[in-house]
């Protein structure tokens, strides 16, 4: 598969960023949140890993700018702890 080909992701409310390049994450995250919103999935778990926090901060910066996001916080221990972020999306009208 050519790395330029679009990748089909399941729209199930969980986005694991481990396999993506950091420079692709901003666009990917925005598209994924919009796809969840269109499917009326309003709670989204974004797995960014624990690491040194660079990816976590990138995700947080994108969530702050996204008009669909009403709130976000680190996941609880059963959902990835500080290796994942939970985003709440505004409901559709």
C-alpha contacts under 8 A as a table, 3 or more apart, distances in Angstrom:
res1	aa1	res2	aa2	distance
1	X	5	X	7.05
2	X	5	X	5.48
3	X	6	X	7.94
11	X	14	X	7.48
11	X	32	X	7.36
11	X	35	X	6.81
11	X	36	X	6.13
12	X	36	X	7.29
12	X	41	X	7.56
13	X	36	X	6.39
13	X	41	X	6.30
13	X	42	X	7.91
13	X	43	X	6.53
13	X	44	X	4.50
13	X	45	X	6.07
14	X	44	X	5.81
14	X	45	X	4.74
14	X	46	X	5.92
14	X	47	X	7.47
15	X	32	X	7.77
15	X	44	X	7.59
15	X	45	X	6.28
15	X	46	X	4.83
15	X	47	X	6.04
16	X	19	X	7.50
16	X	46	X	6.02
16	X	47	X	4.60
16	X	48	X	6.58
17	X	20	X	5.49
17	X	25	X	7.52
17	X	46	X	7.28
17	X	47	X	5.90
17	X	48	X	5.43
18	X	47	X	7.51
18	X	48	X	6.42
18	X	49	X	7.22
20	X	24	X	6.66
20	X	25	X	6.85
21	X	24	X	5.42
21	X	25	X	6.74
22	X	25	X	5.34
22	X	26	X	8.00
22	X	55	X	7.21
23	X	26	X	7.08
24	X	27	X	6.00
24	X	28	X	6.16
25	X	28	X	4.94
25	X	29	X	5.75
25	X	59	X	7.86
26	X	29	X	5.37
26	X	30	X	6.33
26	X	58	X	7.77
26	X	59	X	7.54
26	X	62	X	6.38
27	X	30	X	5.28
27	X	31	X	6.17
28	X	31	X	5.21
28	X	32	X	5.99
29	X	32	X	5.07
29	X	33	X	6.07
29	X	59	X	7.84
29	X	62	X	7.71
30	X	33	X	5.28
30	X	34	X	6.24
30	X	62	X	7.72
30	X	66	X	7.26
31	X	34	X	5.17
31	X	35	X	6.18
32	X	35	X	5.05
32	X	36	X	6.19
33	X	36	X	5.10
33	X	37	X	6.10
33	X	44	X	7.58
33	X	68	X	7.62
33	X	89	X	7.97
34	X	37	X	4.99
34	X	38	X	6.15
34	X	68	X	7.55
35	X	38	X	5.10
35	X	39	X	6.37
36	X	39	X	5.08
36	X	40	X	6.14
36	X	41	X	4.90
36	X	42	X	6.88
36	X	44	X	7.67
37	X	40	X	4.85
37	X	41	X	5.49
37	X	42	X	6.11
37	X	68	X	7.75
37	X	89	X	6.90
37	X	90	X	7.98
37	X	91	X	7.52
37	X	92	X	7.35
38	X	41	X	7.53
38	X	92	X	7.98
40	X	91	X	7.22
40	X	92	X	7.16
41	X	44	X	7.19
41	X	89	X	7.93
42	X	87	X	7.99
42	X	88	X	5.67
42	X	89	X	4.68
42	X	90	X	6.74
42	X	91	X	6.62
43	X	86	X	6.84
43	X	87	X	5.82
43	X	88	X	4.80
43	X	89	X	6.31
44	X	86	X	5.64
44	X	87	X	5.15
44	X	88	X	6.51
44	X	89	X	7.80
45	X	75	X	7.70
45	X	84	X	6.64
45	X	85	X	5.79
45	X	86	X	4.56
45	X	87	X	6.43
46	X	84	X	5.42
46	X	85	X	5.15
46	X	86	X	6.25
46	X	87	X	7.60
47	X	80	X	7.47
47	X	83	X	6.16
47	X	84	X	4.24
47	X	85	X	6.51
48	X	55	X	6.01
48	X	56	X	5.84
48	X	59	X	7.81
48	X	83	X	5.70
48	X	84	X	5.54
48	X	85	X	7.61
49	X	55	X	7.68
49	X	56	X	7.48
49	X	82	X	7.62
49	X	83	X	4.08
49	X	84	X	6.33
50	X	53	X	6.30
50	X	56	X	7.77
50	X	82	X	6.15
50	X	83	X	4.27
50	X	84	X	7.80
51	X	54	X	7.67
51	X	83	X	7.96
53	X	56	X	5.02
53	X	57	X	6.12
54	X	57	X	5.27
54	X	58	X	6.30
55	X	58	X	4.96
55	X	59	X	6.18
56	X	59	X	5.14
56	X	60	X	6.20
56	X	83	X	7.70
56	X	84	X	7.81
56	X	85	X	7.83
57	X	60	X	4.97
57	X	61	X	6.08
58	X	61	X	5.18
58	X	62	X	6.35
59	X	62	X	5.20
59	X	63	X	6.17
60	X	63	X	5.05
60	X	64	X	6.16
61	X	64	X	5.25
61	X	65	X	6.62
62	X	65	X	5.28
62	X	66	X	6.25
63	X	66	X	5.16
63	X	69	X	6.31
63	X	72	X	7.52
63	X	87	X	7.63
64	X	69	X	7.40
66	X	69	X	5.66
67	X	70	X	7.60
68	X	89	X	5.29
68	X	90	X	5.60
69	X	72	X	7.48
69	X	87	X	6.56
69	X	88	X	5.73
69	X	89	X	4.46
69	X	90	X	6.15
70	X	87	X	7.69
70	X	88	X	5.64
70	X	89	X	5.48
70	X	90	X	5.75
71	X	87	X	5.91
71	X	88	X	5.16
71	X	89	X	7.27
72	X	85	X	6.77
72	X	86	X	5.43
72	X	87	X	4.23
72	X	88	X	5.95
73	X	85	X	5.60
73	X	86	X	5.44
73	X	87	X	6.72
74	X	81	X	6.36
74	X	82	X	5.48
74	X	83	X	7.67
74	X	84	X	5.98
74	X	85	X	4.36
74	X	86	X	5.98
75	X	78	X	7.78
75	X	79	X	5.53
75	X	80	X	5.83
75	X	81	X	4.81
75	X	82	X	6.25
75	X	83	X	7.54
75	X	84	X	5.41
75	X	85	X	5.14
75	X	86	X	5.57
76	X	79	X	5.35
76	X	80	X	6.44
76	X	81	X	4.79
76	X	82	X	7.71
77	X	80	X	5.55
77	X	81	X	4.26
77	X	82	X	7.93
78	X	81	X	6.90
79	X	84	X	7.23
80	X	83	X	5.24
80	X	84	X	5.25
81	X	84	X	6.05
82	X	85	X	7.18
